[in-house]
């Protein structure tokens, strides 16, 4: 039995799996747990195992952060996940730790028909690389290098690279965010907190601070980002429309950047928690036009498929699949 997890800044998925033929079966004891409710991943895991006791033969966790010497300092949480410590507690020779986007990359092979939504059909090449871009609590990126018939996901912290503005609106956002944060990364824009900050920015530009205060007051535990997204997509708030149009444009442009970096002729996958929730906005012209707007390389970009991953457990499946492959 394999214990697998997808550890994020907002939520953590855990489950046990039997892996056969390189693919995980039906999850046993799947749970979605709020990460911030626990002081550490070990505390979260301890409670999960108390509810789901039983032997574990292998374990793998995809974690939002860079894996260095079998440890991960979790992005957007005050956690350090230590593979050696977890192995001792679980009685295993080794616990496998992966960057969360690497785990998602391994999970793509386990997706079923209907768990991808196509934004651009393109002309996928079976011998080429692919890429993943995943906005959620933060922004994850990974290049999927083609090795034979499979992909080898490359660890990356590309979401923290410097944001490059392309339009006048983006330049104003860059200046406002630089004044607030000191440095502007792509994650500052392409994330849940980024949507909130964009909403606030465009309300301030329009002198609509009272409307923004009303949005903040009406938000649930998920925060104003969902209010901005919903009102931007239904057109009921002009400042929210501005925010979502900029978000979608930047996401398209960075997806195109990733496609160029990887020559990702096998496709670009949009993962993370946000894309399935804003699928109508991703089908605006703004996303694909920004994706394709790469001068003389536009013809190449038109051949690259773009999909939205609809299964929120893709990283969990990938962690289970990796453990099955590693343990043989």
C-alpha positions, 0 to 999 in steps of 0.5 A: 500500500502506498501513502501519497499526498499533495501538500499545498499552501491552502489544502492537502490531499492524502490517500492510500493507493495500490499501484498496478502497471505503473498507475494508481488504483482507486484511492483508499481513505481520500481526504482533503485537509486545510493545511493551515489548521495544523502547525506542521505536516507531521501533525497533519499526517499523524491525525490522518493516520490515526483515522486511517491506520494500517501498514504503509509500504511506500510513501511519496508527497508532492510539496509546494516548494523546492526539494533540497537535501530531502527537505522542503520549506513549504511556500506560503506556510511556516512548515518544513517537511523533512523526508528523513524524519517522516521515514522514521515515523512511518518505519520506511527506508525512505519517503519520497519528496517531490515538488508539487508540480513534479508530482502533477507532471507524473499524474498526467498519465493517470488522467482519464478521458473527460479530465482535460478541457481543451482551449486549443487543439493544436497538433500534438507531437508524440515525441516532444516536450510539454509543460505545466503552469499551475496558479493557485495559492502560489504559482507552479511551473514545470517542463515535462521532458520527453523520455521515450513514451513518458514525461520526466517532470523537471523541478522548477521555481519558475513562478517566482521569476520576475514579472515582465509587463507587456501592456500599459495596464500591466505596467501600471499594475507592475508599478503599483505592486512594486511599490507595495511588495518591493519586487514583482514576480509572476506569482504576485499576479498569477495566484489567488492573492494576485487576483485579490490584489488586482481587484483592489488595484482596479477598484482604486484606479476607478475610485471605487473603494466602497465597492471594493470594501463591499466585495471584501465584506461579502467574501467567504473563507476563501477570500475576495479572489472568488468574488473578483473572479465571479463578478469579473466573469459575469460582468457585474463589476467593471473593476473585477472585469478589468482584473480578470482580463489582465489575469487571463492575459498574463496567464496566457502570455506566461503559458506561451513563454513556457511553451517556448522555453520547453518547445512544448509541442506535446502541449501545455497543461494548466493545473492548480486550483484556479483554472477550472474555476475560471474556465469561462474566462480562459475561453475569452479571446484574451487568453489565446491571443496572449498565448500566441503573441510571440512575433515570428514564433506565432505559427509554432504556438498555434500547433501547441495544444493547451488543456485545463486539468479538471481533476484536482487530485492530479498531484496526488495521483502523480505522487502515488505513481512516482512511489510505485515506479520508484519502489518497483 
